[in-house]
């Protein structure tokens, strides 16, 4: 919720700035939107104490209309849930800089070539050929088919449920794909941002206060 609310309010440019150079006013709008959703009854009464597994159970059992999840969640759903689900971007926060078509995504790993191998004349060429093979469209297609992840190339992935294909289409049409907020701030800062959600939505802390606290944590970690 933190990731998507900030991106939906601040847009890609505002989201990627983090907090080190100040607080983007649109971040406050993101937290204010979470409070509004809470007041509208968007979250279960025990939202502050359940874990992701229980939230997933609510959705799978038809007790929740929607859930924020990653593509990996699909693998744990029954065929009935898969056949009655689709994927949409998180909507824009009114008055903010988001487009309603910006998404959080990206696979933060890949294939790496050590400098020692690159500098070794006996290994360099064959290793580069291996990397080319592993990142070829044919290999990407096989990897995406196996793990259900969004392919990093324009390939047709078969054998997956329609909801997974809907996710691929959403990513392909997205105005931007952004790494999450926890990669823009320190882990201590992100933990603080997460901890502030409950007091903000219940009214014991304002969005401005929450972000000011997070900014102090970020500044302390950058010294």
C-alpha positions, 0 to 999 in steps of 0.5 A: 500500500505504501509503495502504490499510494506514493507512486499514484500520488507523486508520479514516477519523478516524485516517487524516485526522489525519495526523501533526502532532498525534502518531502514531496507534497504529493507523498502526503496526498498518498498517505491522506488517500490511505486514510480516506480508503480506511474511512470508506471501509476499504480494508478489513477490520483486522488489517493492522494485525493480519499478515499477507497470507491471511489477506490472500486468504480473504481474497481467495475465499471471496471475502475481499474484492481485490488485493495488492499482490505481486505476480507470484501470488497467482501460482498459489490461487485455485483455478476458480480464483484465477479464472475470476481475477484480472490485474489493473494498475493502482488508480491515480490519487486525485490532485497528485502527479500520478497518471493511473498507469504507472506501476511498481515492477522490475526484477532486481537481479540478473546475470553477472560477469565477473571482471576476472572472467572478462579479463581472462582471454580463455573464458571471456568470449564463451562466457559472453556467448552464454550471457547472450543465450540466457538473455535471448528472447527464446530463453526469456520466453522459457523463463517467463513461462516457468516462473510467471514473471513479466517477460523482459522482451516482446515474446508470447508466453503460453500455458499461463492463465489469463490473469497472468497474461492480463498482468503482462499486458498491463506492464506492456501498456504502462506509462512507467515501471518503477522500482519500489519506494524501499529502494529510494530510501534507507530500510530504516526509513521505509520501516518507519513509513510502514509503521506510520500507516496505522496511526495515519489511517486511524487519525492519531498521526497526520500524513505530514507528521508521518513524513516528517518523522520518516525524513528525520530517520532518512537524514540520520541514516545519510550522515 
